[in-house]
Amino acid sequence: MKNFQYGKPASLEQAAAFLAKGDPNVFVMGGGTDLLGEVKEGLVAPAVVVDLKALPGLAYINKDKDGLVVGALTTIAELAENPTVQKEYRVLHEAARAVASPQLRNMGTVGGNLCQRPRCWYYRDASVVCNKKGGAKCYAEKGRNKYHALFAGGICYAVHPSDLAPALVALDGKAVLASAKGERTVPLGEFFAPPIVNVRKENVLNGQEIVKEVRIPAAKPKDKSTYLKFIERGSWDFAVVSAAVKAVLSGTTIEDIRIVCGGVAPVPWRMRKAEDALKGRKATEAAARQAAKIALKDAAPLAENGYKVELLETIIARAVAALGK
Protein backbone atom coordinates (compact mmCIF):
# COMPACT_ATOMS: atom_id res chain seq x y z
CA MET A 1 0.00 0.00 0.00
CA LYS A 2 1.36 3.42 -0.97
CA ASN A 3 1.06 6.41 1.31
CA PHE A 4 -1.77 8.81 0.58
CA GLN A 5 -3.04 12.09 1.92
CA TYR A 6 -6.13 11.99 4.09
CA GLY A 7 -8.84 14.59 3.56
CA LYS A 8 -11.50 15.11 6.20
CA PRO A 9 -13.96 17.73 4.89
CA ALA A 10 -16.25 19.54 7.29
CA SER A 11 -19.05 20.00 4.75
CA LEU A 12 -20.40 18.56 1.52
CA GLU A 13 -19.12 21.68 -0.25
CA GLN A 14 -15.59 21.02 1.00
CA ALA A 15 -15.83 17.40 -0.08
CA ALA A 16 -16.93 18.45 -3.56
CA ALA A 17 -14.02 20.90 -3.74
CA PHE A 18 -11.55 17.99 -3.45
CA LEU A 19 -13.06 16.53 -6.63
CA ALA A 20 -13.59 19.77 -8.54
CA LYS A 21 -10.35 19.52 -10.52
CA GLY A 22 -11.23 16.07 -11.81
CA ASP A 23 -8.02 14.44 -10.54
CA PRO A 24 -8.48 10.64 -11.01
CA ASN A 25 -6.13 10.01 -8.06
CA VAL A 26 -8.57 11.57 -5.58
CA PHE A 27 -10.96 8.98 -4.12
CA VAL A 28 -13.92 9.45 -1.82
CA MET A 29 -14.65 6.97 0.96
CA GLY A 30 -17.81 6.25 2.93
CA GLY A 31 -17.51 3.24 5.22
CA GLY A 32 -14.30 2.15 3.50
CA THR A 33 -15.32 -1.50 3.19
CA ASP A 34 -14.73 -1.51 -0.58
CA LEU A 35 -12.12 1.19 -1.25
CA LEU A 36 -9.65 0.04 1.41
CA GLY A 37 -9.92 -3.48 0.02
CA GLU A 38 -8.99 -2.22 -3.43
CA VAL A 39 -6.07 -0.26 -2.00
CA LYS A 40 -4.75 -3.31 -0.12
CA GLU A 41 -5.14 -5.48 -3.21
CA GLY A 42 -3.07 -3.04 -5.25
CA LEU A 43 -5.92 -2.19 -7.63
CA VAL A 44 -5.86 1.55 -6.93
CA ALA A 45 -3.21 3.86 -5.49
CA PRO A 46 -4.94 7.05 -4.32
CA ALA A 47 -2.97 10.24 -3.87
CA VAL A 48 -5.78 11.57 -1.69
CA VAL A 49 -8.59 9.78 0.13
CA VAL A 50 -11.49 12.04 1.08
CA ASP A 51 -13.29 10.60 4.10
CA LEU A 52 -16.99 11.42 3.94
CA LYS A 53 -18.04 9.48 7.04
CA ALA A 54 -17.74 12.42 9.44
CA LEU A 55 -19.72 14.82 7.25
CA PRO A 56 -22.61 16.27 9.22
CA GLY A 57 -26.14 15.77 7.95
CA LEU A 58 -25.66 12.99 5.39
CA ALA A 59 -26.84 10.08 7.53
CA TYR A 60 -30.66 10.19 7.73
CA ILE A 61 -33.88 8.43 6.79
CA ASN A 62 -36.71 10.93 6.45
CA LYS A 63 -40.28 10.39 5.36
CA ASP A 64 -42.20 13.20 3.68
CA LYS A 65 -45.25 13.56 1.43
CA ASP A 66 -43.24 12.46 -1.61
CA GLY A 67 -41.80 9.32 -0.05
CA LEU A 68 -38.55 8.38 1.67
CA VAL A 69 -35.24 10.23 1.56
CA VAL A 70 -32.13 8.29 2.58
CA GLY A 71 -28.80 10.02 3.13
CA ALA A 72 -25.83 8.44 1.38
CA LEU A 73 -23.91 7.99 4.65
CA THR A 74 -26.75 6.09 6.32
CA THR A 75 -25.35 2.71 7.28
CA ILE A 76 -26.91 -0.41 5.82
CA ALA A 77 -27.69 -1.56 9.36
CA GLU A 78 -29.64 1.64 10.02
CA LEU A 79 -31.54 1.14 6.78
CA ALA A 80 -32.45 -2.45 7.65
CA GLU A 81 -33.58 -1.50 11.15
CA ASN A 82 -35.69 1.53 10.21
CA PRO A 83 -39.40 0.97 11.07
CA THR A 84 -40.69 2.79 7.97
CA VAL A 85 -38.46 0.73 5.68
CA GLN A 86 -39.57 -2.47 7.39
CA LYS A 87 -43.26 -1.59 7.14
CA GLU A 88 -43.57 0.12 3.76
CA TYR A 89 -40.56 -1.00 1.68
CA ARG A 90 -40.14 -4.69 2.34
CA VAL A 91 -37.92 -5.26 -0.69
CA LEU A 92 -35.43 -2.67 0.59
CA HIS A 93 -35.53 -4.03 4.14
CA GLU A 94 -34.83 -7.55 2.92
CA ALA A 95 -32.08 -6.40 0.56
CA ALA A 96 -30.36 -4.46 3.35
CA ARG A 97 -30.53 -7.47 5.66
CA ALA A 98 -28.99 -9.63 2.93
CA VAL A 99 -25.84 -7.51 2.67
CA ALA A 100 -22.68 -9.25 3.90
CA SER A 101 -22.37 -9.62 7.69
CA PRO A 102 -23.58 -7.58 10.70
CA GLN A 103 -20.12 -6.07 11.08
CA LEU A 104 -20.01 -4.90 7.46
CA ARG A 105 -23.61 -3.64 7.60
CA ASN A 106 -22.61 -1.50 10.57
CA MET A 107 -19.72 0.03 8.60
CA GLY A 108 -20.97 0.07 5.00
CA THR A 109 -23.08 2.95 3.74
CA VAL A 110 -25.96 3.19 1.29
CA GLY A 111 -23.94 5.33 -1.10
CA GLY A 112 -20.95 3.03 -0.86
CA ASN A 113 -23.05 -0.06 -1.52
CA LEU A 114 -24.43 1.49 -4.71
CA CYS A 115 -20.99 2.61 -5.92
CA GLN A 116 -18.92 -0.47 -5.02
CA ARG A 117 -16.65 -2.04 -7.61
CA PRO A 118 -17.12 -5.53 -9.11
CA ARG A 119 -15.93 -8.69 -7.38
CA CYS A 120 -14.78 -10.41 -10.61
CA TRP A 121 -11.64 -12.39 -9.74
CA TYR A 122 -9.84 -11.15 -12.84
CA TYR A 123 -10.58 -7.52 -11.96
CA ARG A 124 -9.54 -8.12 -8.34
CA ASP A 125 -6.21 -9.69 -9.40
CA ALA A 126 -3.66 -6.88 -9.55
CA SER A 127 -1.55 -8.86 -12.01
CA VAL A 128 -4.35 -9.11 -14.60
CA VAL A 129 -4.90 -6.08 -16.85
CA CYS A 130 -8.42 -6.65 -18.15
CA ASN A 131 -10.71 -4.30 -20.09
CA LYS A 132 -11.94 -2.71 -16.89
CA LYS A 133 -8.36 -1.81 -15.93
CA GLY A 134 -7.30 -0.46 -19.33
CA GLY A 135 -6.44 -3.76 -20.99
CA ALA A 136 -7.64 -5.24 -24.27
CA LYS A 137 -9.75 -8.25 -23.25
CA CYS A 138 -12.21 -9.69 -20.76
CA TYR A 139 -10.48 -12.77 -19.37
CA ALA A 140 -13.74 -14.18 -18.05
CA GLU A 141 -15.18 -14.63 -21.54
CA LYS A 142 -12.96 -17.64 -22.32
CA GLY A 143 -11.69 -18.27 -18.79
CA ARG A 144 -13.25 -19.19 -15.46
CA ASN A 145 -16.72 -17.64 -15.47
CA LYS A 146 -18.89 -19.50 -12.97
CA TYR A 147 -20.18 -16.27 -11.37
CA HIS A 148 -20.24 -14.00 -14.38
CA ALA A 149 -22.92 -12.31 -16.47
CA LEU A 150 -25.79 -13.84 -18.43
CA PHE A 151 -26.80 -10.50 -19.97
CA ALA A 152 -25.02 -7.44 -21.42
CA GLY A 153 -21.54 -8.97 -21.35
CA GLY A 154 -19.11 -8.87 -24.26
CA ILE A 155 -16.74 -6.08 -23.28
CA CYS A 156 -16.91 -7.08 -19.60
CA TYR A 157 -18.73 -9.98 -17.95
CA ALA A 158 -18.31 -8.82 -14.33
CA VAL A 159 -21.63 -8.62 -12.49
CA HIS A 160 -22.80 -5.75 -10.33
CA PRO A 161 -22.37 -6.78 -6.69
CA SER A 162 -24.87 -4.52 -4.87
CA ASP A 163 -27.89 -5.93 -3.02
CA LEU A 164 -29.47 -2.51 -2.52
CA ALA A 165 -29.26 -1.55 -6.19
CA PRO A 166 -31.87 -4.02 -7.58
CA ALA A 167 -34.26 -3.13 -4.75
CA LEU A 168 -33.92 0.61 -5.29
CA VAL A 169 -34.29 0.31 -9.06
CA ALA A 170 -37.44 -1.79 -8.53
CA LEU A 171 -38.78 0.97 -6.26
CA ASP A 172 -38.12 3.62 -8.94
CA GLY A 173 -35.62 5.33 -6.67
CA LYS A 174 -33.54 8.33 -7.70
CA ALA A 175 -30.02 9.36 -6.73
CA VAL A 176 -29.17 12.97 -5.94
CA LEU A 177 -25.61 13.73 -7.06
CA ALA A 178 -23.73 16.72 -5.68
CA SER A 179 -20.70 18.55 -7.05
CA ALA A 180 -19.07 21.96 -6.78
CA LYS A 181 -21.36 23.05 -9.64
CA GLY A 182 -24.59 22.05 -7.89
CA GLU A 183 -26.85 19.02 -7.80
CA ARG A 184 -28.57 16.78 -10.32
CA THR A 185 -31.08 13.95 -9.86
CA VAL A 186 -30.75 10.71 -11.80
CA PRO A 187 -33.21 7.79 -11.79
CA LEU A 188 -31.37 4.78 -10.40
CA GLY A 189 -32.43 2.84 -13.47
CA GLU A 190 -30.15 5.22 -15.40
CA PHE A 191 -27.47 5.67 -12.73
CA PHE A 192 -25.79 2.32 -13.40
CA ALA A 193 -23.87 2.27 -16.67
CA PRO A 194 -23.21 -0.90 -18.71
CA PRO A 195 -19.72 -1.59 -20.10
CA ILE A 196 -20.74 -0.45 -23.57
CA VAL A 197 -21.10 3.08 -22.12
CA ASN A 198 -17.83 3.06 -20.17
CA VAL A 199 -16.07 -0.20 -19.38
CA ARG A 200 -13.94 1.48 -16.69
CA LYS A 201 -16.93 2.58 -14.60
CA GLU A 202 -20.20 1.13 -13.32
CA ASN A 203 -22.18 4.36 -12.98
CA VAL A 204 -22.64 7.83 -14.44
CA LEU A 205 -20.77 9.79 -11.75
CA ASN A 206 -18.58 12.20 -13.70
CA GLY A 207 -15.56 12.11 -11.38
CA GLN A 208 -16.49 15.33 -9.64
CA GLU A 209 -19.76 14.16 -8.10
CA ILE A 210 -20.72 12.54 -4.82
CA VAL A 211 -23.91 10.61 -4.11
CA LYS A 212 -25.74 12.80 -1.60
CA GLU A 213 -28.99 10.91 -1.05
CA VAL A 214 -31.51 8.49 -2.51
CA ARG A 215 -35.19 9.38 -2.93
CA ILE A 216 -37.87 6.70 -3.07
CA PRO A 217 -41.49 7.36 -4.09
CA ALA A 218 -44.18 7.05 -1.44
CA ALA A 219 -45.48 3.53 -0.90
CA LYS A 220 -49.10 2.87 -1.92
CA PRO A 221 -51.65 0.57 -0.29
CA LYS A 222 -51.59 -1.91 -3.19
CA ASP A 223 -47.79 -2.15 -3.28
CA LYS A 224 -46.11 -5.41 -2.39
CA SER A 225 -42.46 -6.27 -2.70
CA THR A 226 -39.77 -8.74 -1.77
CA TYR A 227 -36.10 -9.56 -2.32
CA LEU A 228 -34.69 -13.05 -2.74
CA LYS A 229 -31.01 -13.88 -3.03
CA PHE A 230 -29.21 -17.13 -3.66
CA ILE A 231 -25.75 -17.43 -2.12
CA GLU A 232 -23.31 -20.31 -1.80
CA ARG A 233 -22.32 -19.55 1.78
CA GLY A 234 -24.59 -18.80 4.71
CA SER A 235 -23.26 -15.25 5.15
CA TRP A 236 -20.56 -12.83 3.98
CA ASP A 237 -21.42 -13.65 0.39
CA PHE A 238 -22.46 -11.84 -2.77
CA ALA A 239 -25.46 -12.97 -4.78
CA VAL A 240 -25.03 -15.73 -7.31
CA VAL A 241 -28.41 -14.49 -8.50
CA SER A 242 -31.00 -12.28 -6.84
CA ALA A 243 -34.40 -10.79 -7.64
CA ALA A 244 -36.03 -7.62 -6.34
CA VAL A 245 -39.74 -7.63 -7.15
CA LYS A 246 -42.18 -4.80 -6.56
CA ALA A 247 -45.77 -5.05 -7.77
CA VAL A 248 -49.11 -3.30 -7.59
CA LEU A 249 -51.70 -5.96 -6.79
CA SER A 250 -55.48 -6.02 -6.95
CA GLY A 251 -56.16 -9.01 -4.74
CA THR A 252 -53.64 -11.45 -6.21
CA THR A 253 -53.83 -10.01 -9.74
CA ILE A 254 -50.78 -8.10 -10.94
CA GLU A 255 -51.64 -4.61 -12.21
CA ASP A 256 -48.02 -3.51 -12.58
CA ILE A 257 -44.67 -5.07 -11.69
CA ARG A 258 -40.93 -4.44 -11.62
CA ILE A 259 -38.46 -7.33 -11.60
CA VAL A 260 -34.82 -6.33 -11.21
CA CYS A 261 -32.12 -8.98 -10.88
CA GLY A 262 -28.65 -8.97 -9.42
CA GLY A 263 -25.66 -11.20 -10.05
CA VAL A 264 -26.53 -11.68 -13.73
CA ALA A 265 -25.32 -8.53 -15.55
CA PRO A 266 -22.82 -5.69 -15.17
CA VAL A 267 -25.74 -3.53 -13.97
CA PRO A 268 -28.95 -4.33 -12.05
CA TRP A 269 -30.91 -6.13 -14.76
CA ARG A 270 -34.55 -5.28 -15.45
CA MET A 271 -36.56 -8.29 -16.70
CA ARG A 272 -38.95 -6.30 -18.85
CA LYS A 273 -40.26 -9.21 -20.92
CA ALA A 274 -41.15 -11.08 -17.75
CA GLU A 275 -42.89 -7.98 -16.40
CA ASP A 276 -44.97 -7.62 -19.56
CA ALA A 277 -45.93 -11.29 -19.47
CA LEU A 278 -47.12 -11.06 -15.86
CA LYS A 279 -49.35 -7.98 -16.06
CA GLY A 280 -52.98 -8.96 -15.63
CA ARG A 281 -52.10 -12.43 -14.33
CA LYS A 282 -52.24 -13.92 -10.85
CA ALA A 283 -49.09 -13.72 -8.74
CA THR A 284 -48.39 -17.44 -8.79
CA GLU A 285 -45.18 -19.42 -9.13
CA ALA A 286 -46.41 -21.10 -12.30
CA ALA A 287 -47.20 -17.81 -14.01
CA ALA A 288 -43.89 -16.34 -12.91
CA ARG A 289 -41.95 -19.34 -14.24
CA GLN A 290 -43.60 -18.96 -17.63
CA ALA A 291 -42.81 -15.25 -17.69
CA ALA A 292 -39.22 -15.81 -16.56
CA LYS A 293 -38.65 -18.38 -19.31
CA ILE A 294 -39.67 -15.77 -21.87
CA ALA A 295 -37.20 -13.22 -20.51
CA LEU A 296 -34.42 -15.77 -20.12
CA LYS A 297 -34.44 -16.52 -23.84
CA ASP A 298 -32.24 -13.42 -24.08
CA ALA A 299 -29.62 -14.90 -21.74
CA ALA A 300 -26.20 -15.70 -23.21
CA PRO A 301 -24.53 -18.03 -20.71
CA LEU A 302 -20.81 -18.70 -20.80
CA ALA A 303 -19.09 -22.08 -20.47
CA GLU A 304 -19.44 -22.36 -16.70
CA ASN A 305 -22.46 -20.24 -15.71
CA GLY A 306 -25.36 -21.84 -17.57
CA TYR A 307 -26.70 -23.12 -14.24
CA LYS A 308 -27.65 -19.52 -13.44
CA VAL A 309 -30.48 -19.60 -16.02
CA GLU A 310 -32.54 -22.20 -14.15
CA LEU A 311 -31.55 -20.71 -10.80
CA LEU A 312 -32.73 -17.25 -11.82
CA GLU A 313 -36.01 -18.66 -13.12
CA THR A 314 -36.61 -20.26 -9.72
CA ILE A 315 -35.70 -17.15 -7.74
CA ILE A 316 -38.04 -14.99 -9.83
CA ALA A 317 -40.86 -17.52 -9.56
CA ARG A 318 -40.57 -17.77 -5.79
CA ALA A 319 -40.34 -14.02 -5.35
CA VAL A 320 -43.43 -13.32 -7.44
CA ALA A 321 -45.37 -16.12 -5.73
CA ALA A 322 -44.49 -14.64 -2.32
CA LEU A 323 -46.32 -11.43 -3.29
CA GLY A 324 -49.60 -13.29 -3.81
CA LYS A 325 -49.61 -14.90 -0.37
C-alpha positions, 0 to 999 in steps of 0.5 A: 500500500502506498502512502496517501493524503487523508482529507476530512472535509467539514461539509459537503461543499468542501468534499466536492471541492476535493473533486472539482479539478477532476483528478483521477487520483482523488478517491472518496470513501464512505464506510471504507469497506470496498475502497480500502480493500482495493487499495490493499489489493493493489488495484488503486493507489490514491494520492488523496482519500477524502473521508466522507463518514464524518460529514454532518447531515448525510446520515438520515432516513426521512419520510415526507409527502413524496416518499422516503429520503435516505442520506448516502452515509446512512449505514446499511444496518440503520436502513435495515432496522428503520421501522418505515423501511420495514413496514412500507418498503419490504424489498429494501428491508430484505435487501439491506438485511442480505448484505454481507455480515452484521459487522459490514452492515454497521460500517458500510453505507448506502452510497458506498453499496451502490458505488462499489466495484465488481468482485470479478476475480480477474478484476480483483487480481492486480496482475491481470490487466483486463478491459476494466483496468485499461487492458484489451480483453475480458479474461472471463469470456474464455476463462473461469466464469462460474459467477459472471454475467448472463446479460449485457456482457461482451466487453466485460462480464463482471456482475454488479455486486450490490444488493441494494441496487436491484431493490432501489431500481425496482422501487423507482428510486432516484439518486441525488448527485452533488458537485461543486457546480450544484446538484442533479437527480438521476433515476437509479435505473439510469445511474448504473452504466453498462460496459458499452457506455464506459467499461472502466466505470459502473455508474454515471458519476462524472468524477467530480460528483458525490452521491448525496442521497436516494429518494424513493417514491411514497409507498401505496396501499396496493404495493407489495415487494420482496427480495430473494437472493441465492448465495453459496455460503450462509453469510458474507457472500455476494449474490449468485443471483437475486431478484427484487420484485415490486408489484401493484396488486389487486387481490392477487392479480398483478396490475403492474410489476418491476423485476430487477435482478442482481448477479446476472449482468454488469448492472442491475438487470430489469426483466422487462419481458417477464414484467410484460408477461405477468401484467394482468395475471395472478401472482403465482409461481407457475405464471412467474416461471412462464414469464421468466422463461420468456425473458431468459431466452435473451440470456447468453450463458458462458461455459461455466455459468449456464446453471444460473439460467434455471436458478434465476427462473426459480428465484423470480418464480418464488419471489413473485409467488411470495407477493400473492400470499 
